[in-house]
Amino acid sequence: MVVGVAVVAWKAPVVAAGLTAVLVGLALVARGAIQSVMGVFGMA
C-alpha cells in the first residue's frame, strides 16, 4: 500500500496527499470499531 501511494505521489502529489488522508481516516475508524467490539466482549 505504501509503495502504491509512493508511485501516485511521484506523478500527482496532491492526489497522494488526499489518498493518504483517506487511508489514515479509515485506519482510525477501524481502530475505533475494533476497540468498541472488544469492549462489548469485556476484552478492553
N, C-alpha and C positions, 0 to 999 in steps of 0.2 A: 504494500500500500504506500509506503514511504517512497519507494522508487517511482511509482506511478505519479505521485504528487510532484516529485522532483522533475520528472520529464515534462509535466504540464508547466511547472514553474519556469523551465528553460524557455518554452515557447510563449507562455502567457502568464506572467507573474500575478496579474490581478485575478485571473481565474483561479490560480493556485491558492491565493490567499483566501478566496471565498470557499474553495473546496476544503481547505484546512479548517476554516471556521465551522463548516458543516460537520466535518468529522469529529472535531472536539465537542461540539454540541451533542452529537449522537452518543459519544462516549459518556458524557455527563448524564444524559438521560438513562442510558443503560446501567450506569453505576447506581443511580437513584432507584431504579426499578429492582435491581438485584438486592440492594440494602432493604428495600421495602418487603420483598418476598422473604428474605432471611429473618426480618423482624416478625413477620407473621408466624413463622415456624419457630420463633424463640431462639434463633441462632445468632442474633446481632446483639 
